Amino acid sequence: MEPLWRPSAERIAAARLSAFMTAVNRRWHVDCSDYTALWRWSVAQPEAFWTSVWDQCAVLGERGDRVLENGDRMPGARWFPQARINYAQNLLRRDDDADALVFWGEAKVKRRLSNRELYAQVSRCAQALRGAGVVAGDRVAAYLPNMPEALIAMLATASLGAIWSSASPDFGVQGVLDRFGQIEAKVLVCVDAYWYNGRPVDCLARNAEVAARMPSLARTVVVSYLDEVPDVSAIRNGLRWADFIAPFAAGEIEFAALPFDHPLFIMFSSGTTGVPKCIVHCHGGALLQHLKEHQLHGDVRPNDRLFYFTTCGWMMWNWLVSGLASQATLLLYDGSPFVQTPAGQAGTILFDYAEAEHMTHFGTSAKFIDAIAKAGLKPRETHRLEALRTMFSTGSPLAPESFDYVYRDLKVDVLLASISGGTDILSCFALGNPILPVYRGELQCRGLGMAVNVFDDEGQPIPAGRGERGELVCTAPFPAMPIGFWNDADGAKYHAAYFDRFASVWCHGDFVELTAHDGMIIHGRSDAVLNPGGVRIGTAEIYRQVEQLPEVVESLVIGQEWENDVRVVLFVKLRDDMVLDELLISRIKQQVRDNATPRHVPARVLQVADIPRTKSGKIVELAVRNVVHGRVVKNVEALANPEALDLFRDRVELLS
């Protein structure tokens, strides 16, 4: 197979990865002559590798002499146990008038802040948080769009050693409470409203309900987006952002010197089997991993213009904002990527942004690329994209046809970096690479320092190039592993999530293969998580809403493979003598939309007479998904009512 793109000799020579390889060879007296050799060395010598990342990426902080304790334990390894570090300090390292960030709220709002202005705003917010009683270890939660105040509040929180967690404002009340209610946040930062698809969406009523149902809150801070003076009178302990920071003048920030593994972010799982799990990531792990991924795999340089289309509810927001540590300018966008602009058609606004701001790195979802391809957009003919060097794609597997589209209709000379990891590690297992070719349908490489492999069902490695699929695993510790789950004192939930399948091996839940080029193809999730449009959705979040309706006795939801994506299909068992009609379908969808997010809304709703379950009473989503896709259902003898599967076979023709 011929590659779709090869880096030029000049690009390879100039890549930060090439400079890193040269430095490694000189410092450690090795001979890593290509990427494969470098990757193997990074996995075999993790202490030397991560020391080199720390030094080459110029981490601010005290590294200490020891790099790794209990390196043979997973979980249980501890990185840089003597280090003192602060994530926010590393992101706020510049003190100049260059752009730190640019913000577009669709075509309605445009703002920018210099590095010096960003530092000043973080200083004021940090003082305000301290004045509200926030100390190291407290939680600050954000119910915000991807706007400057989200970044400012996060950096202020991190500077104090407090813990940040965020959700996007399209989450319904229950979805927010399922997350923030568990972590007992002391401060909630929210927004008055936001723009979506050219229309304002008011948030004040939802803010008031969330604040009323979170007794831990000492302060609810409302950011102005649409209204300069939002009415916060109905919000418990409510205060406008401008009033919150008004008493404090900008000054030097007192960055807390923290252990490497001090908690930084609480991320949330998709909530497949109950309320979302609270995944805790640390200052050093997030920083070191993101520096490696940005600088070595993404070739991000000072003054580059880094963009990712993301909300504050997706881990790619955390990944994006770490770009400040590499001295890049962040390009933030909030709203619909398909909003109709006066000068163009739906789907062009992100390319308008790319052209106007000389975007060097464009990040988006595989679904967006697929959508603009189907819409017939040809950005290479309509936009000037000379500055664009790299295009990132994640969220779901990027279809081979989408690779073709990028090189045919977007830009010929661009690194298309399909990347994959997850909220679980706040980073990636497989990444792009500025010194390797791009092959159709493949992720270019396994990440440096990540002992990634593919196991069969017996836990044996599957060699690259065989075309065999298996479980994506990581067989050795890495700094970006979670330090644990919130409210999981004995680590039982953490262990069960990743280490039950294979002893002392991280099992990620992706179904993948390693190619002859030592790249990776991802064939989807190996568990029951839904993934429409690249957004991970837990089935339990839908069940909790649907089954509040009196007509619904029980439900089961799956993701159906559909047009190079996944669509949500909901099956409902209704009360006796009830028939599913259009009115009830509409009510079901509205219930989900109002209390979760629009992405949770099922594309199809079908009625069944019974729901298959195990003998212990658990419903079996994977068995139903296999039936819908015409696959063999394994372990039918474990079902209490296997005959119920026939009811779903009868429904398959309605889903074509």
Buried (B, 14 or more C-beta within 10 A) or exposed (E): EEBBBBBEEEBBEBBBBBBBBEEBBEEBEBEBEEBBBBBEBBBEBBEBBBBBBBEBBEBBBEBEEEBBEEBEEBBEBBBBBEBBBBBBBBBBBBEEEEBBBBBBBBBBBEEBBBBBBBBBBBBBBBBBBBEBEBEEEBBBBBBBBBBBBBBBBBBBBBBBBBBBBBBBBBBBBBBBBBBBBBBBBBBBBBBBBBBBEEEBBBBBEBBBBBBBBBEBBEBBBBBBBBBEEBEBEEBBBBBBBBBBBEEBEBEEBEBBBBBBBBBBBBBBBBBBBEBBBBBBBBBBBBBBBBBBBBBBBBBBBEEBBBBBBBBBBBBBBBBBBBBBBBBBBBBBBBBBBBBBBEEBEBBBBBBBBBBBBBBBBBBBBBBBBBBBBEEEBEBBEBBEBEBBBBBBBBBBBBBBEBBBBBBEBBBEEBBBBBBBBBBBBBBBBBBBBBBBBBBBBBBBBBBBBBBBBBBEEEBEEBEBEEEEBBBBBBBBBBBBBBBBBBEBEEEEBBBEBBBEBBEEBBBBBBBBBBBEBBBBBBEBBBBBBBBBBBBBBBBBBBBBBBBEBEBBBBBBBBBBEBEBBBBBBBBBBBEEEBEBEEEBBEBBBEBBBBBBBEBBBBBBBBBBEBBBBBEEEEBBBBBBBBBBEEEEBEEEEBBEBBEBBEBBEEBBEEBE
